Amino acid sequence: MAFVITSACQNEKAATCLAACPVDCIVLAGTQYVIDPDVCIDCGACETVCPVEAIYPQEELPADELGAIDLARNYFKP
């Protein structure tokens, strides 16, 4: 998983990340957006436009946001 959207995105509907993503790997999953880890190409375009700074490279994810990884993986689980 390259990038992860954290809880700071909850109820944020600006969706600037959607327009910035060149591979359309971001979808709304209930109250926040999530990134499909199998489609993300690690370009970082979404991170730079996020108005609430909710998007992190996985290796820089704050410890209290590790659940965001599971949220994304479980959402896209077949």
N, CA, C and O atoms as a Tripos MOL2 file, in Angstrom:
@<TRIPOS>MOLECULE
protein
  312   311    78     0     0
PROTEIN
NO_CHARGES

@<TRIPOS>ATOM
      1 N           0.8530   -1.1800    0.0000 N.3       1 MET1
      2 CA          0.0000    0.0000    0.0000 C.3       1 MET1
      3 C           0.8920    1.2340    0.0000 C.2       1 MET1
      4 O           1.7470    1.3840    0.8730 O.2       1 MET1
      5 N           0.7030    2.0910   -0.9440 N.am      2 ALA2
      6 CA          1.5580    3.2640   -1.0820 C.3       2 ALA2
      7 C           1.0880    4.4300   -0.2150 C.2       2 ALA2
      8 O           1.8490    4.9270    0.6160 O.2       2 ALA2
      9 N          -0.1490    4.8670   -0.3980 N.am      3 PHE3
     10 CA         -0.6910    5.9820    0.3630 C.3       3 PHE3
     11 C          -1.9350    5.5390    1.1090 C.2       3 PHE3
     12 O          -2.6460    4.6330    0.6760 O.2       3 PHE3
     13 N          -2.1920    6.1990    2.2550 N.am      4 VAL4
     14 CA         -3.3040    5.8400    3.1180 C.3       4 VAL4
     15 C          -4.0410    7.1200    3.4960 C.2       4 VAL4
     16 O          -3.4120    8.1330    3.8000 O.2       4 VAL4
     17 N          -5.3620    7.0780    3.4790 N.am      5 ILE5
     18 CA         -6.1730    8.2110    3.9120 C.3       5 ILE5
     19 C          -6.6040    7.9500    5.3490 C.2       5 ILE5
     20 O          -7.1600    6.8960    5.6570 O.2       5 ILE5
     21 N          -6.3440    8.9140    6.2250 N.am      6 THR6
     22 CA         -6.5850    8.7570    7.6550 C.3       6 THR6
     23 C          -7.9320    9.3390    8.0830 C.2       6 THR6
     24 O          -8.6890    9.8600    7.2640 O.2       6 THR6
     25 N          -8.2090    9.2410    9.3650 N.am      7 SER7
     26 CA         -9.4780    9.6830    9.9330 C.3       7 SER7
     27 C          -9.7150   11.1830    9.7970 C.2       7 SER7
     28 O         -10.8530   11.6280    9.9420 O.2       7 SER7
     29 N          -8.6970   11.9650    9.5270 N.am      8 ALA8
     30 CA         -8.8970   13.4080    9.3060 C.3       8 ALA8
     31 C          -9.8180   13.6530    8.1140 C.2       8 ALA8
     32 O         -10.3600   14.7470    7.9570 O.2       8 ALA8
     33 N          -9.9910   12.6500    7.2900 N.am      9 CYS9
     34 CA        -10.8480   12.7520    6.1130 C.3       9 CYS9
     35 C         -12.3220   12.4990    6.4460 C.2       9 CYS9
     36 O         -13.1900   12.7850    5.6210 O.2       9 CYS9
     37 N         -12.6110   11.9850    7.6020 N.am     10 GLN10
     38 CA        -13.9960   11.6570    7.9270 C.3      10 GLN10
     39 C         -14.8810   12.8820    7.7680 C.2      10 GLN10
     40 O         -14.5970   13.9540    8.3010 O.2      10 GLN10
     41 N         -15.9390   12.6970    7.0360 N.am     11 ASN11
     42 CA        -16.9290   13.7320    6.7520 C.3      11 ASN11
     43 C         -16.3900   14.8850    5.9110 C.2      11 ASN11
     44 O         -17.0670   15.9030    5.7660 O.2      11 ASN11
     45 N         -15.2080   14.7530    5.3630 N.am     12 GLU12
     46 CA        -14.6380   15.7550    4.4470 C.3      12 GLU12
     47 C         -15.0710   15.3750    3.0360 C.2      12 GLU12
     48 O         -14.8010   14.2630    2.5820 O.2      12 GLU12
     49 N         -15.7170   16.2590    2.3640 N.am     13 LYS13
     50 CA        -16.2510   15.9180    1.0500 C.3      13 LYS13
     51 C         -15.7120   16.8250   -0.0580 C.2      13 LYS13
     52 O         -16.3340   16.9280   -1.1150 O.2      13 LYS13
     53 N         -14.5780   17.4780    0.1570 N.am     14 ALA14
     54 CA        -13.9930   18.3320   -0.8720 C.3      14 ALA14
     55 C         -13.6350   17.5060   -2.1040 C.2      14 ALA14
     56 O         -13.8200   17.9620   -3.2330 O.2      14 ALA14
     57 N         -13.1300   16.3060   -1.8950 N.am     15 ALA15
     58 CA        -12.8310   15.3440   -2.9660 C.3      15 ALA15
     59 C         -11.7890   15.8340   -3.9680 C.2      15 ALA15
     60 O         -11.7900   15.3900   -5.1160 O.2      15 ALA15
     61 N         -10.9190   16.7220   -3.5660 N.am     16 THR16
     62 CA         -9.8650   17.1700   -4.4740 C.3      16 THR16
     63 C          -8.9240   16.0350   -4.8220 C.2      16 THR16
     64 O          -8.2930   16.0520   -5.8790 O.2      16 THR16
     65 N          -8.8220   15.0530   -3.9480 N.am     17 CYS17
     66 CA         -7.9680   13.8970   -4.2090 C.3      17 CYS17
     67 C          -8.4780   13.0890   -5.3980 C.2      17 CYS17
     68 O          -7.6830   12.5350   -6.1570 O.2      17 CYS17
     69 N          -9.7870   13.0190   -5.5620 N.am     18 LEU18
     70 CA        -10.3640   12.2520   -6.6710 C.3      18 LEU18
     71 C          -9.9280   12.8250   -8.0110 C.2      18 LEU18
     72 O          -9.5440   12.0850   -8.9170 O.2      18 LEU18
     73 N          -9.9880   14.1180   -8.1290 N.am     19 ALA19
     74 CA         -9.6120   14.7660   -9.3850 C.3      19 ALA19
     75 C          -8.1150   14.6530   -9.6520 C.2      19 ALA19
     76 O          -7.6920   14.6110  -10.8080 O.2      19 ALA19
     77 N          -7.3220   14.6050   -8.6040 N.am     20 ALA20
     78 CA         -5.8660   14.5640   -8.7560 C.3      20 ALA20
     79 C          -5.3360   13.1750   -9.0790 C.2      20 ALA20
     80 O          -4.2560   13.0470   -9.6540 O.2      20 ALA20
     81 N          -6.0770   12.1380   -8.7190 N.am     21 CYS21
     82 CA         -5.5880   10.7700   -8.8970 C.3      21 CYS21
     83 C          -5.6250   10.3400  -10.3650 C.2      21 CYS21
     84 O          -6.6980   10.3110  -10.9670 O.2      21 CYS21
     85 N          -4.4730   10.0070  -10.9490 N.am     22 PRO22
     86 CA         -4.4440    9.6300  -12.3630 C.3      22 PRO22
     87 C          -4.9500    8.2190  -12.6450 C.2      22 PRO22
     88 O          -5.1850    7.8710  -13.8020 O.2      22 PRO22
     89 N          -5.1210    7.4000  -11.6040 N.am     23 VAL23
     90 CA         -5.5610    6.0140  -11.8340 C.3      23 VAL23
     91 C          -6.9060    5.7000  -11.1780 C.2      23 VAL23
     92 O          -7.3150    4.5400  -11.1320 O.2      23 VAL23
     93 N          -7.5830    6.7070  -10.6800 N.am     24 ASP24
     94 CA         -8.9140    6.5380  -10.0770 C.3      24 ASP24
     95 C          -8.9500    5.4460   -9.0100 C.2      24 ASP24
     96 O          -9.8120    4.5680   -9.0380 O.2      24 ASP24
     97 N          -8.0120    5.5060   -8.0750 N.am     25 CYS25
     98 CA         -7.9570    4.4720   -7.0280 C.3      25 CYS25
     99 C          -8.5970    4.9200   -5.7150 C.2      25 CYS25
    100 O          -8.5280    4.1960   -4.7230 O.2      25 CYS25
    101 N          -9.2150    6.0910   -5.6910 N.am     26 ILE26
    102 CA         -9.8190    6.6280   -4.4700 C.3      26 ILE26
    103 C         -11.3290    6.5810   -4.6000 C.2      26 ILE26
    104 O         -11.8930    7.0210   -5.6010 O.2      26 ILE26
    105 N         -11.9870    6.0350   -3.5640 N.am     27 VAL27
    106 CA        -13.4530    5.9510   -3.5490 C.3      27 VAL27
    107 C         -13.9720    6.3400   -2.1730 C.2      27 VAL27
    108 O         -13.2560    6.2740   -1.1740 O.2      27 VAL27
    109 N         -15.2260    6.7440   -2.1480 N.am     28 LEU28
    110 CA        -15.8790    7.0670   -0.8840 C.3      28 LEU28
    111 C         -16.3450    5.7740   -0.2340 C.2      28 LEU28
    112 O         -17.0790    4.9890   -0.8340 O.2      28 LEU28
    113 N         -15.9070    5.5650    1.0030 N.am     29 ALA29
    114 CA        -16.2750    4.3570    1.7610 C.3      29 ALA29
    115 C         -16.9910    4.7930    3.0290 C.2      29 ALA29
    116 O         -16.3810    4.8940    4.0940 O.2      29 ALA29
    117 N         -18.2510    5.0450    2.9140 N.am     30 GLY30
    118 CA        -19.0090    5.5060    4.0680 C.3      30 GLY30
    119 C         -18.7410    6.9730    4.3680 C.2      30 GLY30
    120 O         -19.1820    7.8500    3.6250 O.2      30 GLY30
    121 N         -18.0220    7.2440    5.4530 N.am     31 THR31
    122 CA        -17.7940    8.6250    5.8760 C.3      31 THR31
    123 C         -16.4550    9.2070    5.4450 C.2      31 THR31
    124 O         -16.1740   10.3760    5.7130 O.2      31 THR31
    125 N         -15.6300    8.4140    4.7860 N.am     32 GLN32
    126 CA        -14.3530    8.9580    4.3200 C.3      32 GLN32
    127 C         -13.9060    8.2540    3.0520 C.2      32 GLN32
    128 O         -14.4170    7.1940    2.6900 O.2      32 GLN32
    129 N         -12.9510    8.8640    2.3960 N.am     33 TYR33
    130 CA        -12.3820    8.2760    1.1860 C.3      33 TYR33
    131 C         -11.2940    7.2720    1.5560 C.2      33 TYR33
    132 O         -10.6440    7.4000    2.5930 O.2      33 TYR33
    133 N         -11.1070    6.2740    0.6980 N.am     34 VAL34
    134 CA        -10.0580    5.2730    0.8790 C.3      34 VAL34
    135 C          -9.3520    5.0520   -0.4520 C.2      34 VAL34
    136 O          -9.9140    5.2890   -1.5210 O.2      34 VAL34
    137 N          -8.1170    4.5970   -0.3620 N.am     35 ILE35
    138 CA         -7.3030    4.3370   -1.5460 C.3      35 ILE35
    139 C          -7.1840    2.8360   -1.7520 C.2      35 ILE35
    140 O          -6.8460    2.0980   -0.8270 O.2      35 ILE35
    141 N          -7.4630    2.3940   -2.9650 N.am     36 ASP36
    142 CA         -7.3170    0.9780   -3.2960 C.3      36 ASP36
    143 C          -5.8200    0.6620   -3.3660 C.2      36 ASP36
    144 O          -5.1260    1.1540   -4.2560 O.2      36 ASP36
    145 N          -5.3240   -0.1500   -2.4400 N.am     37 PRO37
    146 CA         -3.8840   -0.4230   -2.3930 C.3      37 PRO37
    147 C          -3.3630   -1.1960   -3.5980 C.2      37 PRO37
    148 O          -2.1650   -1.1680   -3.8780 O.2      37 PRO37
    149 N          -4.2440   -1.8810   -4.3090 N.am     38 ASP38
    150 CA         -3.8160   -2.6480   -5.4760 C.3      38 ASP38
    151 C          -3.7630   -1.8120   -6.7520 C.2      38 ASP38
    152 O          -3.2050   -2.2480   -7.7590 O.2      38 ASP38
    153 N          -4.3390   -0.6230   -6.7110 N.am     39 VAL39
    154 CA         -4.3880    0.2270   -7.8920 C.3      39 VAL39
    155 C          -3.4630    1.4400   -7.7600 C.2      39 VAL39
    156 O          -2.9480    1.9390   -8.7600 O.2      39 VAL39
    157 N          -3.2550    1.9090   -6.5400 N.am     40 CYS40
    158 CA         -2.4190    3.0940   -6.3010 C.3      40 CYS40
    159 C          -1.0200    2.9070   -6.9050 C.2      40 CYS40
    160 O          -0.3890    1.8640   -6.7330 O.2      40 CYS40
    161 N          -0.5560    3.9360   -7.6140 N.am     41 ILE41
    162 CA          0.7630    3.8600   -8.2610 C.3      41 ILE41
    163 C           1.8260    4.6590   -7.5010 C.2      41 ILE41
    164 O           2.9340    4.8540   -8.0010 O.2      41 ILE41
    165 N           1.4890    5.1180   -6.3000 N.am     42 ASP42
    166 CA          2.4540    5.7990   -5.4300 C.3      42 ASP42
    167 C           2.9590    7.1160   -6.0310 C.2      42 ASP42
    168 O           4.1300    7.4630   -5.8710 O.2      42 ASP42
    169 N           2.0780    7.8460   -6.7210 N.am     43 CYS43
    170 CA          2.5100    9.0960   -7.3670 C.3      43 CYS43
    171 C           2.4950   10.2860   -6.4120 C.2      43 CYS43
    172 O           3.2380   11.2470   -6.6100 O.2      43 CYS43
    173 N           1.6520   10.2300   -5.3730 N.am     44 GLY44
    174 CA          1.5970   11.3080   -4.3950 C.3      44 GLY44
    175 C           0.7280   12.4860   -4.7870 C.2      44 GLY44
    176 O           0.6610   13.4660   -4.0450 O.2      44 GLY44
    177 N           0.0630   12.4230   -5.9270 N.am     45 ALA45
    178 CA         -0.7650   13.5430   -6.3760 C.3      45 ALA45
    179 C          -1.8810   13.8550   -5.3820 C.2      45 ALA45
    180 O          -2.1980   15.0220   -5.1560 O.2      45 ALA45
    181 N          -2.4670   12.8440   -4.8000 N.am     46 CYS46
    182 CA         -3.5600   13.0500   -3.8510 C.3      46 CYS46
    183 C          -3.0850   13.7320   -2.5640 C.2      46 CYS46
    184 O          -3.7770   14.5850   -2.0080 O.2      46 CYS46
    185 N          -1.9210   13.3510   -2.1130 N.am     47 GLU47
    186 CA         -1.3870   13.8920   -0.8550 C.3      47 GLU47
    187 C          -1.2130   15.4080   -0.9400 C.2      47 GLU47
    188 O          -1.5170   16.1230    0.0150 O.2      47 GLU47
    189 N          -0.7350   15.8860   -2.0540 N.am     48 THR48
    190 CA         -0.4260   17.3090   -2.1780 C.3      48 THR48
    191 C          -1.6620   18.1970   -2.2590 C.2      48 THR48
    192 O          -1.5740   19.3910   -1.9720 O.2      48 THR48
    193 N          -2.8140   17.6430   -2.6430 N.am     49 VAL49
    194 CA         -4.0230   18.4570   -2.7860 C.3      49 VAL49
    195 C          -5.0320   18.2770   -1.6560 C.2      49 VAL49
    196 O          -6.0580   18.9580   -1.6450 O.2      49 VAL49
    197 N          -4.7760   17.3980   -0.7230 N.am     50 CYS50
    198 CA         -5.7300   17.1250    0.3620 C.3      50 CYS50
    199 C          -5.8790   18.3620    1.2610 C.2      50 CYS50
    200 O          -4.9040   18.8050    1.8690 O.2      50 CYS50
    201 N          -7.0980   18.9210    1.3480 N.am     51 PRO51
    202 CA         -7.2950   20.1390    2.1380 C.3      51 PRO51
    203 C          -7.2070   19.9320    3.6520 C.2      51 PRO51
    204 O          -7.0360   20.8940    4.4000 O.2      51 PRO51
    205 N          -7.3240   18.6770    4.1060 N.am     52 VAL52
    206 CA         -7.2600   18.4130    5.5490 C.3      52 VAL52
    207 C          -6.0120   17.6200    5.9340 C.2      52 VAL52
    208 O          -5.8920   17.1560    7.0680 O.2      52 VAL52
    209 N          -5.0890   17.4670    4.9910 N.am     53 GLU53
    210 CA         -3.8250   16.7580    5.2260 C.3      53 GLU53
    211 C          -4.0400   15.3790    5.8460 C.2      53 GLU53
    212 O          -3.3950   15.0080    6.8260 O.2      53 GLU53
    213 N          -4.9630   14.6360    5.2460 N.am     54 ALA54
    214 CA         -5.3290   13.3110    5.7460 C.3      54 ALA54
    215 C          -4.5920   12.1760    5.0630 C.2      54 ALA54
    216 O          -4.7480   11.0220    5.4620 O.2      54 ALA54
    217 N          -3.7930   12.4670    4.0440 N.am     55 ILE55
    218 CA         -3.1670   11.4170    3.2380 C.3      55 ILE55
    219 C          -1.6760   11.3430    3.5320 C.2      55 ILE55
    220 O          -0.9620   12.3460    3.4960 O.2      55 ILE55
    221 N          -1.2260   10.1210    3.8260 N.am     56 TYR56
    222 CA          0.1740    9.8760    4.1810 C.3      56 TYR56
    223 C           0.7400    8.7130    3.3730 C.2      56 TYR56
    224 O           0.0110    7.7890    3.0120 O.2      56 TYR56
    225 N           2.0320    8.7590    3.0930 N.am     57 PRO57
    226 CA          2.6820    7.5330    2.6140 C.3      57 PRO57
    227 C           2.5890    6.5080    3.7550 C.2      57 PRO57
    228 O           2.7000    6.8780    4.9240 O.2      57 PRO57
    229 N           2.3920    5.2660    3.4340 N.am     58 GLN58
    230 CA          2.1840    4.2600    4.4750 C.3      58 GLN58
    231 C           3.3060    4.2580    5.5100 C.2      58 GLN58
    232 O           3.0520    4.1050    6.7050 O.2      58 GLN58
    233 N           4.5410    4.4270    5.0520 N.am     59 GLU59
    234 CA          5.6630    4.3760    5.9900 C.3      59 GLU59
    235 C           5.7310    5.5850    6.9190 C.2      59 GLU59
    236 O           6.4910    5.5670    7.8870 O.2      59 GLU59
    237 N           4.9520    6.6390    6.6480 N.am     60 GLU60
    238 CA          4.9160    7.8290    7.4990 C.3      60 GLU60
    239 C           3.6100    7.9600    8.2780 C.2      60 GLU60
    240 O           3.3620    8.9790    8.9230 O.2      60 GLU60
    241 N           2.7880    6.9340    8.2150 N.am     61 LEU61
    242 CA          1.4910    6.9530    8.8730 C.3      61 LEU61
    243 C           1.6620    7.0590   10.3920 C.2      61 LEU61
    244 O           2.4030    6.2710   10.9810 O.2      61 LEU61
    245 N           0.9840    8.0290   11.0380 N.am     62 PRO62
    246 CA          1.0660    8.1330   12.5010 C.3      62 PRO62
    247 C           0.5650    6.8500   13.1610 C.2      62 PRO62
    248 O          -0.3560    6.2060   12.6590 O.2      62 PRO62
    249 N           1.1610    6.4920   14.2600 N.am     63 ALA63
    250 CA          0.8230    5.2400   14.9490 C.3      63 ALA63
    251 C          -0.6570    5.1540   15.3120 C.2      63 ALA63
    252 O          -1.2400    4.0700   15.2810 O.2      63 ALA63
    253 N          -1.2620    6.2780   15.6530 N.am     64 ASP64
    254 CA         -2.6740    6.2490   16.0440 C.3      64 ASP64
    255 C          -3.6180    6.1540   14.8400 C.2      64 ASP64
    256 O          -4.8380    6.1520   15.0110 O.2      64 ASP64
    257 N          -3.0670    6.0750   13.6290 N.am     65 GLU65
    258 CA         -3.8710    5.9670   12.4120 C.3      65 GLU65
    259 C          -3.6670    4.6380   11.6820 C.2      65 GLU65
    260 O          -4.1020    4.4950   10.5390 O.2      65 GLU65
    261 N          -3.0210    3.6750   12.3150 N.am     66 LEU66
    262 CA         -2.7480    2.3960   11.6600 C.3      66 LEU66
    263 C          -4.0220    1.6660   11.2360 C.2      66 LEU66
    264 O          -3.9890    0.8560   10.3100 O.2      66 LEU66
    265 N          -5.1210    1.9410   11.8910 N.am     67 GLY67
    266 CA         -6.3960    1.3300   11.5280 C.3      67 GLY67
    267 C          -6.8590    1.7210   10.1310 C.2      67 GLY67
    268 O          -7.6820    1.0260    9.5360 O.2      67 GLY67
    269 N          -6.3400    2.8250    9.6000 N.am     68 ALA68
    270 CA         -6.6980    3.2690    8.2550 C.3      68 ALA68
    271 C          -6.2390    2.2700    7.1940 C.2      68 ALA68
    272 O          -6.8630    2.1440    6.1400 O.2      68 ALA68
    273 N          -5.1580    1.5680    7.4770 N.am     69 ILE69
    274 CA         -4.6710    0.5420    6.5500 C.3      69 ILE69
    275 C          -5.7070   -0.5800    6.4460 C.2      69 ILE69
    276 O          -6.0550   -1.0160    5.3490 O.2      69 ILE69
    277 N          -6.1870   -1.0330    7.5860 N.am     70 ASP70
    278 CA         -7.1920   -2.0970    7.5950 C.3      70 ASP70
    279 C          -8.4930   -1.6410    6.9480 C.2      70 ASP70
    280 O          -9.1450   -2.4090    6.2400 O.2      70 ASP70
    281 N          -8.8660   -0.3920    7.1930 N.am     71 LEU71
    282 CA        -10.0950    0.1360    6.5890 C.3      71 LEU71
    283 C         -10.0270    0.0240    5.0720 C.2      71 LEU71
    284 O         -10.9690   -0.4580    4.4420 O.2      71 LEU71
    285 N          -8.9390    0.4560    4.4930 N.am     72 ALA72
    286 CA         -8.7900    0.4020    3.0360 C.3      72 ALA72
    287 C          -8.7110   -1.0380    2.5370 C.2      72 ALA72
    288 O          -9.3830   -1.3950    1.5690 O.2      72 ALA72
    289 N          -7.9090   -1.8510    3.1790 N.am     73 ARG73
    290 CA         -7.7700   -3.2510    2.7270 C.3      73 ARG73
    291 C          -9.0970   -3.9910    2.8080 C.2      73 ARG73
    292 O          -9.4570   -4.7340    1.8940 O.2      73 ARG73
    293 N          -9.8280   -3.7860    3.9090 N.am     74 ASN74
    294 CA        -11.0920   -4.4820    4.0750 C.3      74 ASN74
    295 C         -12.1470   -3.9870    3.1000 C.2      74 ASN74
    296 O         -12.9880   -4.7660    2.6520 O.2      74 ASN74
    297 N         -12.1120   -2.7170    2.7710 N.am     75 TYR75
    298 CA        -13.0820   -2.1690    1.8300 C.3      75 TYR75
    299 C         -12.9120   -2.7980    0.4460 C.2      75 TYR75
    300 O         -13.8930   -3.0960   -0.2360 O.2      75 TYR75
    301 N         -11.6730   -2.9920    0.0490 N.am     76 PHE76
    302 CA        -11.4080   -3.5160   -1.2920 C.3      76 PHE76
    303 C         -11.2160   -5.0360   -1.3320 C.2      76 PHE76
    304 O         -10.9200   -5.5980   -2.3870 O.2      76 PHE76
    305 N         -11.3830   -5.6910   -0.1940 N.am     77 LYS77
    306 CA        -11.2620   -7.1510   -0.1550 C.3      77 LYS77
    307 C         -12.3570   -7.7820   -0.9970 C.2      77 LYS77
    308 O         -13.5240   -7.4060   -0.8790 O.2      77 LYS77
    309 N         -11.9960   -8.7350   -1.8430 N.am     78 PRO78
    310 CA        -13.0180   -9.3680   -2.7050 C.3      78 PRO78
    311 C         -14.0560  -10.1380   -1.9330 C.2      78 PRO78
    312 O         -14.9660  -10.7150   -2.5270 O.2      78 PRO78
@<TRIPOS>BOND
     1     1     2 1
     2     2     3 1
     3     3     4 2
     4     3     5 am
     5     5     6 1
     6     6     7 1
     7     7     8 2
     8     7     9 am
     9     9    10 1
    10    10    11 1
    11    11    12 2
    12    11    13 am
    13    13    14 1
    14    14    15 1
    15    15    16 2
    16    15    17 am
    17    17    18 1
    18    18    19 1
    19    19    20 2
    20    19    21 am
    21    21    22 1
    22    22    23 1
    23    23    24 2
    24    23    25 am
    25    25    26 1
    26    26    27 1
    27    27    28 2
    28    27    29 am
    29    29    30 1
    30    30    31 1
    31    31    32 2
    32    31    33 am
    33    33    34 1
    34    34    35 1
    35    35    36 2
    36    35    37 am
    37    37    38 1
    38    38    39 1
    39    39    40 2
    40    39    41 am
    41    41    42 1
    42    42    43 1
    43    43    44 2
    44    43    45 am
    45    45    46 1
    46    46    47 1
    47    47    48 2
    48    47    49 am
    49    49    50 1
    50    50    51 1
    51    51    52 2
    52    51    53 am
    53    53    54 1
    54    54    55 1
    55    55    56 2
    56    55    57 am
    57    57    58 1
    58    58    59 1
    59    59    60 2
    60    59    61 am
    61    61    62 1
    62    62    63 1
    63    63    64 2
    64    63    65 am
    65    65    66 1
    66    66    67 1
    67    67    68 2
    68    67    69 am
    69    69    70 1
    70    70    71 1
    71    71    72 2
    72    71    73 am
    73    73    74 1
    74    74    75 1
    75    75    76 2
    76    75    77 am
    77    77    78 1
    78    78    79 1
    79    79    80 2
    80    79    81 am
    81    81    82 1
    82    82    83 1
    83    83    84 2
    84    83    85 am
    85    85    86 1
    86    86    87 1
    87    87    88 2
    88    87    89 am
    89    89    90 1
    90    90    91 1
    91    91    92 2
    92    91    93 am
    93    93    94 1
    94    94    95 1
    95    95    96 2
    96    95    97 am
    97    97    98 1
    98    98    99 1
    99    99   100 2
   100    99   101 am
   101   101   102 1
   102   102   103 1
   103   103   104 2
   104   103   105 am
   105   105   106 1
   106   106   107 1
   107   107   108 2
   108   107   109 am
   109   109   110 1
   110   110   111 1
   111   111   112 2
   112   111   113 am
   113   113   114 1
   114   114   115 1
   115   115   116 2
   116   115   117 am
   117   117   118 1
   118   118   119 1
   119   119   120 2
   120   119   121 am
   121   121   122 1
   122   122   123 1
   123   123   124 2
   124   123   125 am
   125   125   126 1
   126   126   127 1
   127   127   128 2
   128   127   129 am
   129   129   130 1
   130   130   131 1
   131   131   132 2
   132   131   133 am
   133   133   134 1
   134   134   135 1
   135   135   136 2
   136   135   137 am
   137   137   138 1
   138   138   139 1
   139   139   140 2
   140   139   141 am
   141   141   142 1
   142   142   143 1
   143   143   144 2
   144   143   145 am
   145   145   146 1
   146   146   147 1
   147   147   148 2
   148   147   149 am
   149   149   150 1
   150   150   151 1
   151   151   152 2
   152   151   153 am
   153   153   154 1
   154   154   155 1
   155   155   156 2
   156   155   157 am
   157   157   158 1
   158   158   159 1
   159   159   160 2
   160   159   161 am
   161   161   162 1
   162   162   163 1
   163   163   164 2
   164   163   165 am
   165   165   166 1
   166   166   167 1
   167   167   168 2
   168   167   169 am
   169   169   170 1
   170   170   171 1
   171   171   172 2
   172   171   173 am
   173   173   174 1
   174   174   175 1
   175   175   176 2
   176   175   177 am
   177   177   178 1
   178   178   179 1
   179   179   180 2
   180   179   181 am
   181   181   182 1
   182   182   183 1
   183   183   184 2
   184   183   185 am
   185   185   186 1
   186   186   187 1
   187   187   188 2
   188   187   189 am
   189   189   190 1
   190   190   191 1
   191   191   192 2
   192   191   193 am
   193   193   194 1
   194   194   195 1
   195   195   196 2
   196   195   197 am
   197   197   198 1
   198   198   199 1
   199   199   200 2
   200   199   201 am
   201   201   202 1
   202   202   203 1
   203   203   204 2
   204   203   205 am
   205   205   206 1
   206   206   207 1
   207   207   208 2
   208   207   209 am
   209   209   210 1
   210   210   211 1
   211   211   212 2
   212   211   213 am
   213   213   214 1
   214   214   215 1
   215   215   216 2
   216   215   217 am
   217   217   218 1
   218   218   219 1
   219   219   220 2
   220   219   221 am
   221   221   222 1
   222   222   223 1
   223   223   224 2
   224   223   225 am
   225   225   226 1
   226   226   227 1
   227   227   228 2
   228   227   229 am
   229   229   230 1
   230   230   231 1
   231   231   232 2
   232   231   233 am
   233   233   234 1
   234   234   235 1
   235   235   236 2
   236   235   237 am
   237   237   238 1
   238   238   239 1
   239   239   240 2
   240   239   241 am
   241   241   242 1
   242   242   243 1
   243   243   244 2
   244   243   245 am
   245   245   246 1
   246   246   247 1
   247   247   248 2
   248   247   249 am
   249   249   250 1
   250   250   251 1
   251   251   252 2
   252   251   253 am
   253   253   254 1
   254   254   255 1
   255   255   256 2
   256   255   257 am
   257   257   258 1
   258   258   259 1
   259   259   260 2
   260   259   261 am
   261   261   262 1
   262   262   263 1
   263   263   264 2
   264   263   265 am
   265   265   266 1
   266   266   267 1
   267   267   268 2
   268   267   269 am
   269   269   270 1
   270   270   271 1
   271   271   272 2
   272   271   273 am
   273   273   274 1
   274   274   275 1
   275   275   276 2
   276   275   277 am
   277   277   278 1
   278   278   279 1
   279   279   280 2
   280   279   281 am
   281   281   282 1
   282   282   283 1
   283   283   284 2
   284   283   285 am
   285   285   286 1
   286   286   287 1
   287   287   288 2
   288   287   289 am
   289   289   290 1
   290   290   291 1
   291   291   292 2
   292   291   293 am
   293   293   294 1
   294   294   295 1
   295   295   296 2
   296   295   297 am
   297   297   298 1
   298   298   299 1
   299   299   300 2
   300   299   301 am
   301   301   302 1
   302   302   303 1
   303   303   304 2
   304   303   305 am
   305   305   306 1
   306   306   307 1
   307   307   308 2
   308   307   309 am
   309   309   310 1
   310   310   311 1
   311   311   312 2
@<TRIPOS>SUBSTRUCTURE
     1 MET1         2 RESIDUE 1 A MET
     2 ALA2         6 RESIDUE 1 A ALA
     3 PHE3        10 RESIDUE 1 A PHE
     4 VAL4        14 RESIDUE 1 A VAL
     5 ILE5        18 RESIDUE 1 A ILE
     6 THR6        22 RESIDUE 1 A THR
     7 SER7        26 RESIDUE 1 A SER
     8 ALA8        30 RESIDUE 1 A ALA
     9 CYS9        34 RESIDUE 1 A CYS
    10 GLN10       38 RESIDUE 1 A GLN
    11 ASN11       42 RESIDUE 1 A ASN
    12 GLU12       46 RESIDUE 1 A GLU
    13 LYS13       50 RESIDUE 1 A LYS
    14 ALA14       54 RESIDUE 1 A ALA
    15 ALA15       58 RESIDUE 1 A ALA
    16 THR16       62 RESIDUE 1 A THR
    17 CYS17       66 RESIDUE 1 A CYS
    18 LEU18       70 RESIDUE 1 A LEU
    19 ALA19       74 RESIDUE 1 A ALA
    20 ALA20       78 RESIDUE 1 A ALA
    21 CYS21       82 RESIDUE 1 A CYS
    22 PRO22       86 RESIDUE 1 A PRO
    23 VAL23       90 RESIDUE 1 A VAL
    24 ASP24       94 RESIDUE 1 A ASP
    25 CYS25       98 RESIDUE 1 A CYS
    26 ILE26      102 RESIDUE 1 A ILE
    27 VAL27      106 RESIDUE 1 A VAL
    28 LEU28      110 RESIDUE 1 A LEU
    29 ALA29      114 RESIDUE 1 A ALA
    30 GLY30      118 RESIDUE 1 A GLY
    31 THR31      122 RESIDUE 1 A THR
    32 GLN32      126 RESIDUE 1 A GLN
    33 TYR33      130 RESIDUE 1 A TYR
    34 VAL34      134 RESIDUE 1 A VAL
    35 ILE35      138 RESIDUE 1 A ILE
    36 ASP36      142 RESIDUE 1 A ASP
    37 PRO37      146 RESIDUE 1 A PRO
    38 ASP38      150 RESIDUE 1 A ASP
    39 VAL39      154 RESIDUE 1 A VAL
    40 CYS40      158 RESIDUE 1 A CYS
    41 ILE41      162 RESIDUE 1 A ILE
    42 ASP42      166 RESIDUE 1 A ASP
    43 CYS43      170 RESIDUE 1 A CYS
    44 GLY44      174 RESIDUE 1 A GLY
    45 ALA45      178 RESIDUE 1 A ALA
    46 CYS46      182 RESIDUE 1 A CYS
    47 GLU47      186 RESIDUE 1 A GLU
    48 THR48      190 RESIDUE 1 A THR
    49 VAL49      194 RESIDUE 1 A VAL
    50 CYS50      198 RESIDUE 1 A CYS
    51 PRO51      202 RESIDUE 1 A PRO
    52 VAL52      206 RESIDUE 1 A VAL
    53 GLU53      210 RESIDUE 1 A GLU
    54 ALA54      214 RESIDUE 1 A ALA
    55 ILE55      218 RESIDUE 1 A ILE
    56 TYR56      222 RESIDUE 1 A TYR
    57 PRO57      226 RESIDUE 1 A PRO
    58 GLN58      230 RESIDUE 1 A GLN
    59 GLU59      234 RESIDUE 1 A GLU
    60 GLU60      238 RESIDUE 1 A GLU
    61 LEU61      242 RESIDUE 1 A LEU
    62 PRO62      246 RESIDUE 1 A PRO
    63 ALA63      250 RESIDUE 1 A ALA
    64 ASP64      254 RESIDUE 1 A ASP
    65 GLU65      258 RESIDUE 1 A GLU
    66 LEU66      262 RESIDUE 1 A LEU
    67 GLY67      266 RESIDUE 1 A GLY
    68 ALA68      270 RESIDUE 1 A ALA
    69 ILE69      274 RESIDUE 1 A ILE
    70 ASP70      278 RESIDUE 1 A ASP
    71 LEU71      282 RESIDUE 1 A LEU
    72 ALA72      286 RESIDUE 1 A ALA
    73 ARG73      290 RESIDUE 1 A ARG
    74 ASN74      294 RESIDUE 1 A ASN
    75 TYR75      298 RESIDUE 1 A TYR
    76 PHE76      302 RESIDUE 1 A PHE
    77 LYS77      306 RESIDUE 1 A LYS
    78 PRO78      310 RESIDUE 1 A PRO
